[in-house]
């Protein structure tokens, strides 16, 4: 159903793009294309120069970073209506992270060069992209704060609560959208510490059966 809509319509709900005037969004969308990717597909690698901006419409994408000792970890896991690594695309600087699909995903690809040209020409487009970058930064800042001020069980509990569709409901039942193997490094755990955090949450009524959480 998403693939049948115009790229302009698909971009309209995404932070940053929603603030673009119709003609500016139309010009930006004209250069875009839809891209489908299966689970586990590498979209780009850390250190490479960006040739496109990706806007995720459906699925999940993980962003990974590499330490000086060559170990890697999950920096973020993105869901629908996310653009990612916008700052690198607009400044034509190498990616500071790599990106890989977690599940089958549908994306809009916007070529970097036409995007940069439009942002230089249109002040309104520049401000809209600043808003989109602000949304990316806000999410990463929230994660840094969680890592610094919350213990393991609190970080996991906060994440689980973010998955509850009706916060006022007396009970929630859902499946984790990503594997525990990805969830652990994203939340700053080793695998065994994630298991301990789930165990600690049992005292607050959290039950797990594989990927299912109640």
N, C-alpha and C positions, 0 to 999 in steps of 0.2 A: 504493500500500500504506500509506504514512504517513497519507494522508487518511482511511483507514478506521478509524484508531485514535482513542481518546478523547483530548481535549486533556490531561487529567490524565496519561495514559500518555506522551504526547509530551513533556511538560515534565519528567517524572521524571529523565531523564539529564542535564539541563542544569545546569551549576554554579549553586549557590544553591538551585534548586528541589529538587534531590535531597535536601537536608537538611530539607525541610518535612515535618511530620507529615501523615498521610493526610488528616485532616479539613481542615487548613489549606490544603493543596494543592487539595483538592476545591473549597473555597470560592473560591480564587483562579481555578481553572480554569473555574468556572461562568460567569464573565463573559467568558471568552475566546472567540475565534472563529478559524477557519482563514482565511488569506488567501493567494491565489496572485498572483504578479506576473511579468510578462514581463521580459526583459532590457531594461535602460535605463529602468526605471520609477522615478520619484522617490518615495521613501517619506515624506520630510519635508525641509524646508529649514532651513538654519542661521538662528537667530534667532527661529524660531517656537516657541510654547509647545507642549509635548508633550501629546497627547491619548491616546497609547497607548504601551505598551512592546511592542517587537517581539522575538520569539524566533525565530531562523532555524533551520529544520529541514532544509532542503535548498536548495542553490544557493550563490551568492556575493553579498555586498553590500559596496559601497565606502562608506567614510565620508570626506567631503571637508571641508576647512577653507579659509577665505578670508582672505588677508592684507589689511592696510590699503590696499594699492594695487589691490585687487580681483582679484589673481591667486589662483587656487585650486590646491590640491594634494591628493593622496590621503593621508589620515591613517592609514587602516587598511583592510584587506580581510578581511572576516569569512567564515568557513565555517560548516557545520552545528553545531548545539548551542551557538550564541552568542546571548546577549541583548546588546542594545547601548543605550548612553546611559541606563543605568538611573538614574544619579544625578540627571539632569535630570528624569526622570519622577517620582521620589520627592520631589524638592524643588520641583516645579512651576516650574522655571526654564527660560528659553529654551534650545533646543538650541545647543550650541557648534559642532556640525558638521552637515552635511547627509548624507543617506543615499540611495543609488541602487542598484538591483539591477544586478549585473554579468551574471548569467545568469538564466534562469527560476528562480524561487525559491518555496518554500513556507514560510510563517511562521505563528506564532500571534500574534494581536494581543490584548493584555490592556489594557482601558481603564484609563487612569491614575488616575482618581478612585477607583474601587473598590479598586485596588491600594494607594493611599495610605491609605485608610481601614483596610484589613486590617492593614497594617504598623503603624499607630498602635494598633490593638487587640491585636495578637498579638506579644509580644516575640520569640517563636521565628521569626515571619515576618520581623521586622526584622533579626535576626541572619543569617538565610538570605540576605536581600538584601544585607547587608554583605559576605557571602562572595562573592556574585555580582559585586558592584562591585570587590572585591579581585581577582577573576580578570581583569576588564577592565583594571584598573590595572596588574596584573603584566605583561600582554602589552604594554601601551603603554610601561611602564618598560623592558622588554627591548628594544623598538625604539629608545628614546632612547639606551640604553647602546650599542647597535650603531652608531648614527649618530655617537656621540662617540668610540668607541674602536677601531672597525674600519674599515679602508680598504674601498674599493668592492668589490673582488673578494672580500674576506672576508665582507662583508654578503650578497653574492649567493650565495656558497658555503654559508653558513649557511642561507639560505632554501631552496636546492636540497636540502640534506641533510634539512631538515624535511619534504620531500615524499616521501622514500624510505620505503616501507612496511616494508622489512626491512633495518634498518641493518647487519646482519652479512653480508648477501649480497655477493658479490664484484662484482656489477654491478647497476645499476638502469636501467630504461627507463620513462619516463613523459612525459606532456604537461603543460605549464604550465597551471594552472587558470585563469589570467587572461592577458590580452594583455600583450605587452611594453610597450605604451603605458601601461598601468596600473601594471605592475610597476616601471617606472623611477621615477616620483615617489614611490611607496610606499617604495622602498628609498633614496630621497634622491638620485636621479641625474637628470641630463639624459639624453635618449634616446641620444646619442652615447657617453656615459659607460657606459651599460649595455652597449652593444656592446663597448666596450673591456674591461669586466669579464668578459664571456663569453669574449673572446679570451684574457685572462690565465688563465682557468681551463682552457684547452686543455692547458696544461702539466701539469695534474693529472688529465687523462683525461676532461674534460667535453667532450662533443660536442653540438652543437645542429643541428637541421634544422627550421626554422620554430619551431613550439611544442613540438616533440619534443626531449627531453633524454635523453642516455645518459651 
